[in-house]
Amino acid sequence: MTTNTASAVASSAAEDGMRVYRAYAPASSANLSVGFDLLGIAVRPVDGSPLGDFVSARELRADEVGNVEPDVSLKSVGRYVNKLPSDPKQNIVYDAYSLYRKRIAERGLKAKRLELTLEKNLPVCSGLGSSASSVVAAVLALDAAHDNFFGRLGCLELMGILEGKISGSIHYDNVAPCYFGGMQFIINENGRVSENIPYFDNWYWVLCFPGIKVSTAEARAILPAQYLRQDVITYGRRIGAFMHASYVKDEALASACLVDVIAEPYRAALIPGFEEARIFGQALSALATGISGSGSTIFSVFTNIESAQKMKEYLEREFIANEDGFCHICKVDPQGATVSVETK
């Protein structure tokens, strides 16, 4: 269920039960070659399996806290839990609680004492919006536990602040699609952060994480400080044409615009096997192959499931470098982050 239904569900829960708010935030792919820092999609595997992080929030009972007033109880589980800091206070979910507590205190209220559980299913520094997923799920669970006090836009502001703490500056190209779903265009003008953009529902996005880490800071450091005028004009022309094509449903024009002149020419060297994967995708008539976010995940877009499956098999065989890697055939997730309420 979505955030705006969480309160209604919570109020119908048994009064003598302990409510647990479980938020899910999907993986996201930013840039999409044509929209550096401005475009992003939420993704979901076609097999129905979740691809994203979960955060659960449970209010601590009086007998659990005694006379001590802890900041928060935080534990982490999941496939990639070993990639997180061992100190819970260095976890972004802990930061989310601290920020939420500060902001709610500024309004004269006291934050609940909570047990938070992060289920870390996305690898860090992967190009799949891993930090955004944890941030969105954490803020969503916290707000649900406080009867949706900050609401949709208030939560988005908190998510942006937390994501900025990780990446060094606020970027909504992962946060917005992760939270709202679909394909998002980052506006950041006149008080508007993001807008939904029509997408091609028949496109299959093959997303493959090879298991190697490319930090956002490293990926940004490799970019030039200045660009040629012709590259800037090409970037603007293509993103404008892509937006137009998305609205008028011109698939050929949209796919022709999925070319990166800003980041990929420099970041490709950070991802072994990327160029070979692009060539293989072209042989399968891929609409485009590019770098997801800052990498190391790559994507390849197809209009038929058979070719997507062949690309997946190739990437699993030739591109994945270690046991941390994985590959999924995905479509755009129209729903984005959700929260459910259980009574225990």
N, C-alpha and C positions, 0 to 999 in steps of 0.2 A: 504494500500500500504506500501511497505517497505521503509526504509530510503533512499535507493539509487534512488528511484523514486520521493521523496518528492520535490526536486528542480524543476524537469520537470513539475510537477503538479502546483507548486507554480508559475512558470513563465508563465503558461498559464492562470492564474487567471486574472480576470478583474483588470485593473490597478487602477481603482478608488475605489476598494473594500478594506476592511480591512481583511487580512488573519488571520485565526485562525488555529493553528497547534495542532491537537489532537492526542496524543500518547496513545496507549494501551499496557500494559505489563501484561502478564498472570501470574497466580499463578504457583508456582513450588514446587516440592517435592524433597528434597535433601536426601542424604545418601542411600536411597532405601535398607536399612538393610545391604547390602553387601559392600557398598562403602562410608564409613564414610569420609566426607569432600571431596570426590573425584567424586561422581556421583550425577546427578540431572536430572530431567525431567521437561519440561513445560507441563501443563495440560489444557485441555478444556472439559467442560461438554458435554456429548453426546446429550443433548437436544438443543445445540446451543447457550445457554446463556453465556454471558461473565463471567469469573471468574478471576478478576484482577483489577488493578487500572488504571485510566485514568488521564492524565495531559494535560491540554490545555494551549497554549501560544498565547497571542494576543498582538501585539505591541500597546503601548499606543499612542494615538493621541496627537498632540501638545496642543490642548485645554483641554486635560485631565490632563496634568502635569503642565501647566502654567510655572512659573519661578522656581518651585521647582523640583529638580531632585531626585525622590525617588529611593531607591535601587530596589524595585520591589513591585508590588501589588499582594498579595497572598490571595486567599480565598479557603476554603475547604468545600466540600459537601460529601454526600454519607452515606451509612448505618453505617459505623464505624467512622464517623467524630468526634463523642463524645469521642473517645478513644485517640484523638490526643491532643498535647499541645495547650492550648488556645492562647498562644503567637505565632503568625505566624513565628517569628524569631527562634523559637525552632523546626520548622518543617523541615524535611529533604529536602523538595522541595526548601525551602528558602536556605538551605545549598548548594543545587545543583546549584542554580542561582549564589550564591556568588563564588563558586569554578569556575564555567564556566566563570564568569566575570573576575576573577583573571587570569585564563589561557589565555583568549583571549586578555587581556590587555598586557600580557607578550609578545604577538606577535604584539604589536603595534596597536591593534584594540579596539574599544569601543563596549561594549555589548549594545544591544537594551534595551530600557525601556519597560518592559513587564508586562502584567497582566497574572498571572498564576492561574489556577484553578485545584486543586487536587480533584478528585472523589475517595474517599477512600472506596473501596468495599471489601477489605481484612482485617480481624481482625489482630491487632498487636499481636506479640508473639504467633502465632498460629501454626507455623511449615509449613506454606504455602508460605514462601518467601515474606511476606508482605512488609518488608522494601525494599527488592530487587525490588519488583514491582513498588513501588513509585519512587525509584532511577532510574530505567531503563526508566520508562515513562517520568520522569522529564528531564533527560539528552537527551533523544530522541527528546522531544518537543523543548528543548532549541536549540539543534543543527539544527533541521529543520528550526527553526525561523531565524537561522544565515546561511542559505544556506548550511547546512551540512559541516560546516567548519572543524570539527575535524574528521568526518568520522567514520567508523566502529571500528577500533582499538583505535582511540583516545577517542571515547566515552566509550569504554570498560574500558580503564584506569581510566577515571573519575568515572565511576560506581563502580569500585573496591575500589577506595579511599573513596567514600561516604558510601558504605556498611561497610567498615572497621571502619568508624567513629561510626557506630551504634553498631556493634558486638564486637569491640575492636581489631580486626585484620581482614585482608582482606581474605574473603572466596568467591570464585567464584561459589560454587556449587548451589547457587540459581540465582545469577546474570547471569551466562553464559546461562543456559537453558531458563531463562526468556527472555533474549535478543535474542539469536540465535534460540531457539526452539529445539524440539527433545529431545534426551538424550545426555548429555554432560559429557565427562570425563575430569576432571581438571588436566592439565599437569604441568603448571607453570615451565617449563624447556626450556632452550635454546630460550627464547623469545616467546614461544608458551603457551598461557593461557589455551586453551580448544580445544577439538576436538569432532566432532559428532561421536556418536556410534550407530550402528544399534539397533533398538528396535523391539519388537513384537507388531505389529499393532492390533493383535486380542485380546490383553489383555485389560480388563476393570479394571480400577483403581477406587475402591470405596474409596473416601476421606471424612472423617468425622471430623469436628471440633466440640468438645463438648461444646464450649463456655467458657472454663476456660483458663486462661493465664499461660503459662510456658515460662519464659524469657530465652533467649539464654544463658545469663550469669549464671542463676540458673542451667540450664541443663548441662552446661559445668563444673560448680563447683562440681557437684555430681560425675563426672567421676574420676577414680583413676589417680594419678600422674604417675604410672608405671603399665605395664601390664606383665603378664606371657609370657615367650617365646612361649609357645604352642599357646596362643591366637594370638600373632603377626603372627606366621606362618600360623595359620588357616585363619586369615584375608587376608593375602597375597595370599594364595592358592585359597580361594573362589573368591576374586575379579578377579584374573587371569582367573579362570575357567569360571566365569560369562562373562567376556569380550570375551573369546574364543567362548562360547556358543552363544553370541549375533551375532557374525560374521558368524558362521556356521549354525545359525538358529536351534540350539538344545534347544528346549523349555523346555524339561524335566531337562536337566542339568542346564539351567539358573535359573529355578524356585527353584531347589534344593539348589542353592547357596544363595538364598535370606534369609540368616540367619545372625543376628547381634551378634558378640561377643565383640564389642567395647563399644557401648553406651546403647543398649536396656536393657541389664541385670541390669543396674543401673537406667536408666530413667523410666522404666516401673512403678516404684513406684510413680512417679509424676502424673500418668494418671489413675484416678479411672475408673475401668471397662475395662481396656485394655486386661487383661488376659481372661476375660469372652468373649470379642469380638473375640479374637483369637480362642477360643474353638468353638464358634458358626461358625466362618469362616471355620474351619477345617471340621465341620459337613456338610458344603455346598461345600466341595472340593475346597476351596480356594487354589491357588498356594502358597500364602504367606500372612501373616498379620504382619504389622510392624508399626513403628513410623515414621511419616513424618517429616524430619528435626529433630529439637529438641523437637517436640511436641507443643501443645497437640493433634494436628491432627494425626489420624492414617489412614493407608491405608490397603486395602485388595484387592488382585488381583484375577480375575476370567477370564475364557475363554468363558463364556456364559452370556448373558445379564439377563437371568432369575435368576440365582444364585446371580448375582450382585444386582439385584433389591431386592431379599429377604434379602441380607446383608444390603442394604440401609434401608429397613424398620425396621430391627432389631436395627440398630444403632440409627435411629431417635427415636425409642421407648425406648431403654434401655441405650444408651450411651450419648446422648445430655443432658446437664445439665441445660441449660437455653435458653432464647430467642435469645442469640447471636450465638448459634450453628447452623450448617447446614450440609447437606450431599449431595454429588454429585457423580454420576457415570461419570467417565472421561476416556478419552483416551489421549495419548501423543499428544501434540500440536506441529505439525511439523514446524509451522511458527514463533512462538515467538512474539516478540514485533513488532508493526506496527505503522505507523503514517499516518494520513489523513490530507488534507488541505481543509478548507472551506473559502469562501469569504462572509463577512457580511458587 
